[in-house]
Amino acid sequence: MAAAQLSSAPLPYAPPMASPGYGKRSVLGQPPCRAGDFAHLPTREASVAAHIDRLPEGAAIDAKTLARELPAYGQQAVRSALTVLSEAGHLRRVRENAGVGCTRWVFRTYFSRVSHDDLWWARFLSGEVTDVAGPLPPTPVPAPDVHPEPRPAAAARARGGPSPATVMSPAPATSPGPTPRPVTRRPRSEAYDVLASLGRTDPRMTLSAVECAGLEELAGRWLERGATAPQLVLALTAGLPQQVHSPAALARSRLTAKLPPEPLAATAVLLPQRLMECTDCGTPGSPEALPGGLCRICRGGPEGREPDGIGAEEVRARVALLRAIRREGYERSRT
């Protein structure tokens, strides 16, 4: 009976996920979700955008899958809504290689809760922009008080009376002696500490303070070139002879002869190659060639004209002319 009740319980909804590496990708640093995030969009587009925003990373957000999840809209309506969202700056479809030096390409749709222009998307795809949130405003610094409160001693002197310090503190019975000058010591470097610890690792390499100071510069070069403190200790204490007569001379010889090479210059971080796609037809191109995420054909021309410059009225006129020519030829063939 309990098993039957458990089997009849409804399972939690799990949205369809795309193949690993594909599907939805949210841009970083988005602000928290609010009620009016998509109020500037039409009703259909706002509904589709809110649904995509709730989906997890890697979810399938193609037109066919979204149409199955949104019964109110068909595939064509969802495809038109995605086009509007691309023009509004909320999403871009991108194909990029799976990694640096990899020949496998994946297809992803980057979604942003905040709309952005074409320049921002171009910078985002090139790796210049990694965060939507802008810099934090500077912390306001309180203005200094123009009229500060007078100190008690100054106020007493202004009134002509004795200062509170004179009244409260009695005169010392005897004059104090000379104040000792504080001794300032130079902070010890990491290289000096490593040299000073050699005697604890191997008593044969015990160095004095003067010898540590003389070898400090040579040991510092090792640390500058990437050597760690244990590696430096091992280089100075490994393979010692039975008796060491001059630890400082042996340490200087090893620090000079075994100095590691300079590290290679830091190479620039290679980002995966990305190529934007048209949101409607999937034609690849650069961000400059796909304003609004749409190619020239899907974007169309001004005033509803087709890309080749022929308007709707001219198309209907040409079709009517072709029909008239065909009708005339048919009548001539009958006579």
Salt bridges, closest charged atoms under 4 A:
ASP37 OD1 - ARG34 NE 3.52
ASP37 OD2 - ARG113 NE 3.98
GLU45 OE2 - ARG44 NH2 2.98
ASP53 OD2 - ARG113 NE 2.82
GLU69 OE1 - HIS51 NE2 2.67
GLU96 OE2 - ARG108 NH1 2.37
GLU96 OE1 - ARG274 NE 2.84
ASP118 OD1 - ARG92 NH2 2.76
GLU128 OE1 - ARG123 NE 3.60
ASP193 OD1 - ARG188 NE 2.95
ASP202 OD2 - ARG204 NH2 2.95
GLU216 OE1 - ARG186 NH2 3.63
GLU217 OE2 - ARG221 NH2 3.76
GLU262 OE2 - ARG225 NH2 3.67
GLU277 OE2 - ARG95 NE 2.60
GLU313 OE2 - ARG316 NH2 2.42
GLU314 OE2 - ARG318 NH2 2.86
GLU328 OE2 - ARG332 NH2 2.74
